[in-house]
Amino acid sequence: MGRHLRNARAKEEQAARISAERESLHARLAALDRRRALRERGPLTGDNTPTSDTLDTAQEAIAKEENLAVRGAMIERLKVLARADEKIREGTYGMCEACGKPILRARLRALPEAILCVPCAEAEEHRPLRSR
Ligand SMILES: [Zn+2]
C-alpha cells in the first residue's frame, strides 16, 4: 500500500516533468521559428560589395542548416515526450517500447521521457540512419 502510493506519486512527478519539458521545448521551437522568420524577411544591413554578399550568403546558409538540425532534434524530442505522456496515460510508462521490459528507475529519473530501456536505446542509436 505504502509502496503503491509512492509509485503513484513518482509517476505524477514524472508526468509533471514531461509536460514542463514539452512546454519549454514548444517555447524554444517557437522562438527559433520567430528568429528565422525575422532573418529571412530582411535584407540584412551592411554594405553591398560582392565579397561581403558572398560571405553573408555562406554564413546565412550555415546558420539555416544549423537551425534546421536544431529544429529537427527538437521535433524528435517533442515526439518522444508526447509518446512518454501517452504511455503514462496508457499505464505502460516505465516499460520499454521495444522489448516490454521495465526501464531502470535511475534512467527514468535522469531522462523522464525515456521510452526505451538502455540496451534497446543503444541498439536504436547504432542503427544506421535511414535515407536523408
Ligand atoms: Zn528494451
Backbone and ligand atoms as CSV (ligand in chain L), in Angstrom:
chain,resi,resn,atom,element,x,y,z
A,1,MET,N,N,0.840,-1.211,0.000
A,1,MET,CA,C,0.000,0.000,0.000
A,1,MET,C,C,0.864,1.244,0.000
A,2,GLY,N,N,1.758,1.340,0.988
A,2,GLY,CA,C,2.648,2.489,1.043
A,2,GLY,C,C,3.458,2.592,-0.232
A,3,ARG,N,N,3.932,1.450,-0.665
A,3,ARG,CA,C,4.748,1.384,-1.861
A,3,ARG,C,C,3.957,1.830,-3.088
A,4,HIS,N,N,2.722,1.399,-3.131
A,4,HIS,CA,C,1.858,1.728,-4.252
A,4,HIS,C,C,1.675,3.239,-4.343
A,5,LEU,N,N,1.452,3.834,-3.170
A,5,LEU,CA,C,1.239,5.276,-3.100
A,5,LEU,C,C,2.472,6.019,-3.613
A,6,ARG,N,N,3.625,5.566,-3.145
A,6,ARG,CA,C,4.869,6.215,-3.576
A,6,ARG,C,C,5.022,6.143,-5.086
A,7,ASN,N,N,4.693,4.981,-5.629
A,7,ASN,CA,C,4.809,4.821,-7.079
A,7,ASN,C,C,3.889,5.763,-7.830
A,8,ALA,N,N,2.678,5.897,-7.301
A,8,ALA,CA,C,1.713,6.787,-7.954
A,8,ALA,C,C,2.237,8.210,-7.924
A,9,ARG,N,N,2.809,8.589,-6.791
A,9,ARG,CA,C,3.325,9.947,-6.689
A,9,ARG,C,C,4.524,10.136,-7.613
A,10,ALA,N,N,5.377,9.142,-7.660
A,10,ALA,CA,C,6.544,9.229,-8.546
A,10,ALA,C,C,6.091,9.398,-9.987
A,11,LYS,N,N,5.045,8.683,-10.347
A,11,LYS,CA,C,4.530,8.760,-11.713
A,11,LYS,C,C,3.994,10.160,-12.001
A,12,GLU,N,N,3.295,10.711,-11.014
A,12,GLU,CA,C,2.784,12.070,-11.185
A,12,GLU,C,C,3.923,13.067,-11.381
A,13,GLU,N,N,4.978,12.867,-10.597
A,13,GLU,CA,C,6.129,13.758,-10.721
A,13,GLU,C,C,6.744,13.664,-12.112
A,14,GLN,N,N,6.854,12.433,-12.602
A,14,GLN,CA,C,7.420,12.259,-13.939
A,14,GLN,C,C,6.518,12.915,-14.981
A,15,ALA,N,N,5.218,12.749,-14.808
A,15,ALA,CA,C,4.270,13.350,-15.751
A,15,ALA,C,C,4.428,14.869,-15.757
A,16,ALA,N,N,4.608,15.440,-14.568
A,16,ALA,CA,C,4.774,16.892,-14.468
A,16,ALA,C,C,6.070,17.325,-15.140
A,17,ARG,N,N,7.136,16.553,-14.938
A,17,ARG,CA,C,8.408,16.897,-15.569
A,17,ARG,C,C,8.295,16.829,-17.082
A,18,ILE,N,N,7.602,15.805,-17.558
A,18,ILE,CA,C,7.442,15.647,-19.006
A,18,ILE,C,C,6.641,16.796,-19.595
A,19,SER,N,N,5.556,17.186,-18.934
A,19,SER,CA,C,4.775,18.261,-19.549
A,19,SER,C,C,5.507,19.589,-19.442
A,20,ALA,N,N,6.281,19.797,-18.378
A,20,ALA,CA,C,7.076,21.027,-18.286
A,20,ALA,C,C,8.107,21.066,-19.414
A,21,GLU,N,N,8.715,19.921,-19.669
A,21,GLU,CA,C,9.716,19.818,-20.720
A,21,GLU,C,C,9.093,20.080,-22.098
A,22,ARG,N,N,7.904,19.551,-22.291
A,22,ARG,CA,C,7.213,19.771,-23.569
A,22,ARG,C,C,6.918,21.249,-23.763
A,23,GLU,N,N,6.449,21.889,-22.705
A,23,GLU,CA,C,6.141,23.316,-22.818
A,23,GLU,C,C,7.384,24.136,-23.149
A,24,SER,N,N,8.490,23.831,-22.471
A,24,SER,CA,C,9.680,24.644,-22.712
A,24,SER,C,C,10.224,24.382,-24.119
A,25,LEU,N,N,10.116,23.150,-24.576
A,25,LEU,CA,C,10.557,22.847,-25.942
A,25,LEU,C,C,9.695,23.577,-26.976
A,26,HIS,N,N,8.400,23.572,-26.736
A,26,HIS,CA,C,7.496,24.290,-27.642
A,26,HIS,C,C,7.868,25.759,-27.710
A,27,ALA,N,N,8.175,26.325,-26.545
A,27,ALA,CA,C,8.538,27.742,-26.485
A,27,ALA,C,C,9.838,27.988,-27.250
A,28,ARG,N,N,10.817,27.096,-27.072
A,28,ARG,CA,C,12.100,27.276,-27.763
A,28,ARG,C,C,11.932,27.136,-29.265
A,29,LEU,N,N,11.080,26.204,-29.651
A,29,LEU,CA,C,10.820,25.989,-31.073
A,29,LEU,C,C,10.159,27.229,-31.678
A,30,ALA,N,N,9.215,27.796,-30.949
A,30,ALA,CA,C,8.527,28.998,-31.424
A,30,ALA,C,C,9.522,30.152,-31.554
A,31,ALA,N,N,10.428,30.269,-30.572
A,31,ALA,CA,C,11.428,31.337,-30.599
A,31,ALA,C,C,12.357,31.158,-31.796
A,32,LEU,N,N,12.728,29.915,-32.040
A,32,LEU,CA,C,13.604,29.603,-33.168
A,32,LEU,C,C,12.941,30.007,-34.483
A,33,ASP,N,N,11.677,29.659,-34.621
A,33,ASP,CA,C,10.942,29.982,-35.839
A,33,ASP,C,C,10.772,31.484,-36.016
A,34,ARG,N,N,10.567,32.177,-34.886
A,34,ARG,CA,C,10.446,33.631,-34.954
A,34,ARG,C,C,11.741,34.252,-35.442
A,35,ARG,N,N,12.859,33.776,-34.860
A,35,ARG,CA,C,14.161,34.321,-35.263
A,35,ARG,C,C,14.414,34.065,-36.738
A,36,ARG,N,N,14.048,32.877,-37.174
A,36,ARG,CA,C,14.285,32.545,-38.567
A,36,ARG,C,C,13.430,33.409,-39.482
A,37,ALA,N,N,12.198,33.610,-39.104
A,37,ALA,CA,C,11.295,34.443,-39.905
A,37,ALA,C,C,11.854,35.856,-40.020
A,38,LEU,N,N,12.375,36.373,-38.909
A,38,LEU,CA,C,12.963,37.710,-38.909
A,38,LEU,C,C,14.137,37.777,-39.860
A,39,ARG,N,N,15.001,36.743,-39.791
A,39,ARG,CA,C,16.209,36.767,-40.607
A,39,ARG,C,C,15.866,36.647,-42.080
A,40,GLU,N,N,14.855,35.858,-42.377
A,40,GLU,CA,C,14.521,35.647,-43.783
A,40,GLU,C,C,13.798,36.837,-44.373
A,41,ARG,N,N,13.180,37.621,-43.527
A,41,ARG,CA,C,12.410,38.732,-44.035
A,41,ARG,C,C,13.319,39.837,-44.569
A,42,GLY,N,N,14.356,40.155,-43.768
A,42,GLY,CA,C,15.073,41.374,-44.001
A,42,GLY,C,C,15.981,41.323,-45.165
A,43,PRO,N,N,16.290,42.454,-45.867
A,43,PRO,CA,C,17.650,42.460,-46.389
A,43,PRO,C,C,18.517,42.821,-45.190
A,44,LEU,N,N,19.652,42.134,-45.035
A,44,LEU,CA,C,20.489,42.398,-43.888
A,44,LEU,C,C,21.181,43.738,-44.050
A,45,THR,N,N,21.454,44.378,-42.949
A,45,THR,CA,C,22.212,45.616,-43.017
A,45,THR,C,C,23.654,45.283,-43.363
A,46,GLY,N,N,24.370,46.280,-43.870
A,46,GLY,CA,C,25.754,46.022,-44.253
A,46,GLY,C,C,25.982,46.531,-45.644
A,47,ASP,N,N,27.201,46.533,-46.069
A,47,ASP,CA,C,27.476,47.069,-47.397
A,47,ASP,C,C,27.179,46.006,-48.453
A,48,ASN,N,N,27.121,46.481,-49.691
A,48,ASN,CA,C,26.697,45.578,-50.748
A,48,ASN,C,C,27.810,45.162,-51.693
A,49,THR,N,N,29.047,45.242,-51.215
A,49,THR,CA,C,30.129,44.782,-52.067
A,49,THR,C,C,29.964,43.284,-52.274
A,50,PRO,N,N,30.324,42.817,-53.476
A,50,PRO,CA,C,30.117,41.403,-53.789
A,50,PRO,C,C,30.745,40.456,-52.752
A,51,THR,N,N,31.933,40.826,-52.262
A,51,THR,CA,C,32.616,39.953,-51.324
A,51,THR,C,C,31.781,39.713,-50.076
A,52,SER,N,N,31.304,40.806,-49.511
A,52,SER,CA,C,30.566,40.635,-48.261
A,52,SER,C,C,29.229,39.945,-48.518
A,53,ASP,N,N,28.720,40.155,-49.707
A,53,ASP,CA,C,27.486,39.473,-50.078
A,53,ASP,C,C,27.657,37.969,-50.081
A,54,THR,N,N,28.731,37.550,-50.726
A,54,THR,CA,C,29.005,36.122,-50.818
A,54,THR,C,C,29.185,35.531,-49.433
A,55,LEU,N,N,29.938,36.283,-48.617
A,55,LEU,CA,C,30.195,35.829,-47.264
A,55,LEU,C,C,28.886,35.705,-46.491
A,56,ASP,N,N,28.055,36.737,-46.607
A,56,ASP,CA,C,26.773,36.714,-45.910
A,56,ASP,C,C,25.945,35.515,-46.322
A,57,THR,N,N,25.940,35.259,-47.613
A,57,THR,CA,C,25.131,34.162,-48.112
A,57,THR,C,C,25.615,32.834,-47.551
A,58,ALA,N,N,26.944,32.685,-47.503
A,58,ALA,CA,C,27.502,31.450,-46.971
A,58,ALA,C,C,27.164,31.297,-45.496
A,59,GLN,N,N,27.335,32.390,-44.770
A,59,GLN,CA,C,27.024,32.338,-43.340
A,59,GLN,C,C,25.545,32.071,-43.119
A,60,GLU,N,N,24.768,32.682,-43.957
A,60,GLU,CA,C,23.324,32.502,-43.884
A,60,GLU,C,C,22.961,31.033,-44.082
A,61,ALA,N,N,23.601,30.441,-45.081
A,61,ALA,CA,C,23.317,29.045,-45.393
A,61,ALA,C,C,23.695,28.143,-44.227
A,62,ILE,N,N,24.852,28.433,-43.627
A,62,ILE,CA,C,25.289,27.632,-42.483
A,62,ILE,C,C,24.320,27.793,-41.318
A,63,ALA,N,N,23.951,29.048,-41.060
A,63,ALA,CA,C,23.020,29.315,-39.958
A,63,ALA,C,C,21.706,28.591,-40.185
A,64,LYS,N,N,21.262,28.609,-41.418
A,64,LYS,CA,C,19.993,27.984,-41.736
A,64,LYS,C,C,20.059,26.467,-41.506
A,65,GLU,N,N,21.172,25.901,-41.941
A,65,GLU,CA,C,21.354,24.462,-41.800
A,65,GLU,C,C,21.398,24.061,-40.323
A,66,GLU,N,N,22.148,24.867,-39.536
A,66,GLU,CA,C,22.223,24.583,-38.102
A,66,GLU,C,C,20.846,24.675,-37.475
A,67,ASN,N,N,20.143,25.696,-37.896
A,67,ASN,CA,C,18.797,25.904,-37.409
A,67,ASN,C,C,17.916,24.703,-37.684
A,68,LEU,N,N,18.021,24.193,-38.892
A,68,LEU,CA,C,17.199,23.056,-39.284
A,68,LEU,C,C,17.552,21.830,-38.469
A,69,ALA,N,N,18.858,21.643,-38.223
A,69,ALA,CA,C,19.292,20.490,-37.441
A,69,ALA,C,C,18.766,20.593,-36.015
A,70,VAL,N,N,18.904,21.811,-35.452
A,70,VAL,CA,C,18.429,22.029,-34.092
A,70,VAL,C,C,16.921,21.802,-34.034
A,71,ARG,N,N,16.248,22.349,-35.030
A,71,ARG,CA,C,14.806,22.234,-35.088
A,71,ARG,C,C,14.379,20.766,-35.196
A,72,GLY,N,N,15.083,20.041,-36.045
A,72,GLY,CA,C,14.782,18.621,-36.222
A,72,GLY,C,C,14.944,17.853,-34.918
A,73,ALA,N,N,16.026,18.158,-34.201
A,73,ALA,CA,C,16.275,17.478,-32.930
A,73,ALA,C,C,15.180,17.803,-31.923
A,74,MET,N,N,14.742,19.074,-31.929
A,74,MET,CA,C,13.679,19.478,-31.009
A,74,MET,C,C,12.385,18.741,-31.330
A,75,ILE,N,N,12.095,18.641,-32.626
A,75,ILE,CA,C,10.852,17.990,-33.020
A,75,ILE,C,C,10.884,16.503,-32.657
A,76,GLU,N,N,12.040,15.884,-32.847
A,76,GLU,CA,C,12.197,14.487,-32.450
A,76,GLU,C,C,11.934,14.323,-30.957
A,77,ARG,N,N,12.533,15.219,-30.182
A,77,ARG,CA,C,12.402,15.146,-28.730
A,77,ARG,C,C,10.948,15.341,-28.315
A,78,LEU,N,N,10.275,16.276,-28.998
A,78,LEU,CA,C,8.860,16.513,-28.699
A,78,LEU,C,C,8.023,15.268,-28.959
A,79,LYS,N,N,8.368,14.555,-30.028
A,79,LYS,CA,C,7.645,13.330,-30.364
A,79,LYS,C,C,7.799,12.303,-29.252
A,80,VAL,N,N,9.042,12.172,-28.777
A,80,VAL,CA,C,9.317,11.208,-27.717
A,80,VAL,C,C,8.586,11.603,-26.433
A,81,LEU,N,N,8.610,12.908,-26.142
A,81,LEU,CA,C,7.917,13.393,-24.942
A,81,LEU,C,C,6.414,13.115,-25.041
A,82,ALA,N,N,5.863,13.339,-26.224
A,82,ALA,CA,C,4.440,13.100,-26.414
A,82,ALA,C,C,4.126,11.618,-26.206
A,83,ARG,N,N,5.026,10.781,-26.698
A,83,ARG,CA,C,4.835,9.337,-26.549
A,83,ARG,C,C,4.935,8.922,-25.073
A,84,ALA,N,N,5.869,9.529,-24.348
A,84,ALA,CA,C,6.023,9.218,-22.921
A,84,ALA,C,C,4.748,9.619,-22.169
A,85,ASP,N,N,4.207,10.765,-22.542
A,85,ASP,CA,C,2.968,11.246,-21.959
A,85,ASP,C,C,1.837,10.242,-22.191
A,86,GLU,N,N,1.779,9.753,-23.414
A,86,GLU,CA,C,0.776,8.774,-23.794
A,86,GLU,C,C,0.918,7.499,-22.966
A,87,LYS,N,N,2.173,7.109,-22.785
A,87,LYS,CA,C,2.447,5.885,-22.025
A,87,LYS,C,C,1.993,6.034,-20.570
A,88,ILE,N,N,2.144,7.239,-20.033
A,88,ILE,CA,C,1.679,7.458,-18.663
A,88,ILE,C,C,0.167,7.241,-18.609
A,89,ARG,N,N,-0.533,7.796,-19.602
A,89,ARG,CA,C,-1.991,7.622,-19.626
A,89,ARG,C,C,-2.382,6.171,-19.861
A,90,GLU,N,N,-1.615,5.500,-20.716
A,90,GLU,CA,C,-1.894,4.092,-21.015
A,90,GLU,C,C,-1.561,3.178,-19.842
A,91,GLY,N,N,-0.713,3.665,-18.947
A,91,GLY,CA,C,-0.262,2.828,-17.852
A,91,GLY,C,C,0.917,1.942,-18.222
A,92,THR,N,N,1.579,2.248,-19.331
A,92,THR,CA,C,2.756,1.467,-19.719
A,92,THR,C,C,4.039,2.267,-19.505
A,93,TYR,N,N,3.917,3.398,-18.813
A,93,TYR,CA,C,5.103,4.211,-18.569
A,93,TYR,C,C,6.111,3.429,-17.730
A,94,GLY,N,N,7.377,3.525,-18.129
A,94,GLY,CA,C,8.419,2.799,-17.414
A,94,GLY,C,C,8.692,1.439,-18.036
A,95,MET,N,N,7.896,1.075,-19.036
A,95,MET,CA,C,8.140,-0.170,-19.775
A,95,MET,C,C,8.749,0.179,-21.125
A,96,CYS,N,N,9.732,-0.609,-21.514
A,96,CYS,CA,C,10.396,-0.369,-22.796
A,96,CYS,C,C,9.429,-0.584,-23.955
A,97,GLU,N,N,9.455,0.351,-24.913
A,97,GLU,CA,C,8.595,0.253,-26.090
A,97,GLU,C,C,8.969,-0.922,-26.977
A,98,ALA,N,N,10.251,-1.251,-26.981
A,98,ALA,CA,C,10.707,-2.270,-27.923
A,98,ALA,C,C,10.610,-3.674,-27.338
A,99,CYS,N,N,11.075,-3.861,-26.092
A,99,CYS,CA,C,11.122,-5.222,-25.565
A,99,CYS,C,C,10.147,-5.454,-24.413
A,100,GLY,N,N,9.505,-4.386,-23.931
A,100,GLY,CA,C,8.495,-4.543,-22.897
A,100,GLY,C,C,9.031,-4.728,-21.497
A,101,LYS,N,N,10.343,-4.736,-21.353
A,101,LYS,CA,C,10.921,-4.892,-20.014
A,101,LYS,C,C,10.906,-3.554,-19.275
A,102,PRO,N,N,10.904,-3.624,-17.937
A,102,PRO,CA,C,10.915,-2.358,-17.195
A,102,PRO,C,C,12.197,-1.563,-17.432
A,103,ILE,N,N,12.057,-0.255,-17.512
A,103,ILE,CA,C,13.209,0.629,-17.677
A,103,ILE,C,C,13.740,0.967,-16.285
A,104,LEU,N,N,15.040,0.969,-16.144
A,104,LEU,CA,C,15.654,1.266,-14.846
A,104,LEU,C,C,15.182,2.613,-14.317
A,105,ARG,N,N,14.910,2.635,-13.006
A,105,ARG,CA,C,14.445,3.877,-12.387
A,105,ARG,C,C,15.424,5.019,-12.537
A,106,ALA,N,N,16.705,4.707,-12.389
A,106,ALA,CA,C,17.714,5.761,-12.479
A,106,ALA,C,C,17.655,6.406,-13.865
A,107,ARG,N,N,17.407,5.582,-14.866
A,107,ARG,CA,C,17.308,6.109,-16.232
A,107,ARG,C,C,16.091,7.022,-16.368
A,108,LEU,N,N,14.982,6.610,-15.784
A,108,LEU,CA,C,13.769,7.423,-15.862
A,108,LEU,C,C,13.922,8.732,-15.096
A,109,ARG,N,N,14.671,8.646,-14.000
A,109,ARG,CA,C,14.902,9.877,-13.238
A,109,ARG,C,C,15.757,10.847,-14.050
A,110,ALA,N,N,16.749,10.315,-14.720
A,110,ALA,CA,C,17.644,11.173,-15.498
A,110,ALA,C,C,16.962,11.651,-16.778
A,111,LEU,N,N,16.100,10.815,-17.323
A,111,LEU,CA,C,15.502,11.076,-18.628
A,111,LEU,C,C,14.031,10.683,-18.550
A,112,PRO,N,N,13.187,11.594,-18.048
A,112,PRO,CA,C,11.792,11.215,-17.804
A,112,PRO,C,C,11.072,10.730,-19.061
A,113,GLU,N,N,11.548,11.181,-20.225
A,113,GLU,CA,C,10.853,10.774,-21.442
A,113,GLU,C,C,11.383,9.459,-22.017
A,114,ALA,N,N,12.246,8.768,-21.256
A,114,ALA,CA,C,12.795,7.512,-21.770
A,114,ALA,C,C,11.661,6.531,-22.069
A,115,ILE,N,N,11.604,6.062,-23.310
A,115,ILE,CA,C,10.583,5.073,-23.648
A,115,ILE,C,C,11.232,3.768,-24.076
A,116,LEU,N,N,12.568,3.745,-24.050
A,116,LEU,CA,C,13.300,2.524,-24.381
A,116,LEU,C,C,14.257,2.206,-23.229
A,117,CYS,N,N,14.485,0.929,-22.974
A,117,CYS,CA,C,15.470,0.567,-21.968
A,117,CYS,C,C,16.868,0.820,-22.554
A,118,VAL,N,N,17.882,0.751,-21.700
A,118,VAL,CA,C,19.225,1.096,-22.170
A,118,VAL,C,C,19.678,0.242,-23.371
A,119,PRO,N,N,19.597,-1.073,-23.294
A,119,PRO,CA,C,20.058,-1.854,-24.459
A,119,PRO,C,C,19.294,-1.524,-25.742
A,120,CYS,N,N,17.991,-1.334,-25.629
A,120,CYS,CA,C,17.205,-1.019,-26.830
A,120,CYS,C,C,17.549,0.371,-27.358
A,121,ALA,N,N,17.746,1.329,-26.446
A,121,ALA,CA,C,18.105,2.686,-26.868
A,121,ALA,C,C,19.459,2.671,-27.578
A,122,GLU,N,N,20.376,1.865,-27.050
A,122,GLU,CA,C,21.697,1.797,-27.687
A,122,GLU,C,C,21.610,1.158,-29.061
A,123,ALA,N,N,20.802,0.132,-29.160
A,123,ALA,CA,C,20.618,-0.524,-30.462
A,123,ALA,C,C,20.047,0.472,-31.459
A,124,GLU,N,N,19.115,1.283,-30.983
A,124,GLU,CA,C,18.477,2.297,-31.825
A,124,GLU,C,C,19.500,3.322,-32.312
A,125,GLU,N,N,20.353,3.770,-31.381
A,125,GLU,CA,C,21.352,4.770,-31.730
A,125,GLU,C,C,22.346,4.268,-32.750
A,126,HIS,N,N,22.668,3.005,-32.645
A,126,HIS,CA,C,23.694,2.477,-33.535
A,126,HIS,C,C,23.147,1.995,-34.857
A,127,ARG,N,N,21.827,2.044,-34.954
A,127,ARG,CA,C,21.214,1.657,-36.221
A,127,ARG,C,C,21.603,2.694,-37.257
A,128,PRO,N,N,21.989,2.250,-38.464
A,128,PRO,CA,C,22.353,3.251,-39.470
A,128,PRO,C,C,21.173,4.154,-39.781
A,129,LEU,N,N,21.463,5.428,-40.009
A,129,LEU,CA,C,20.401,6.383,-40.290
A,129,LEU,C,C,19.714,6.038,-41.597
A,130,ARG,N,N,18.425,6.206,-41.584
A,130,ARG,CA,C,17.694,5.964,-42.814
A,130,ARG,C,C,17.982,7.091,-43.801
A,131,SER,N,N,17.598,6.886,-45.025
A,131,SER,CA,C,17.946,7.822,-46.087
A,131,SER,C,C,17.584,9.257,-45.698
A,132,ARG,N,N,18.480,10.168,-45.986
A,132,ARG,CA,C,18.215,11.559,-45.628
A,132,ARG,C,C,17.914,12.347,-46.870
L,1,ZN,ZN,ZN,14.081,-2.698,-24.322
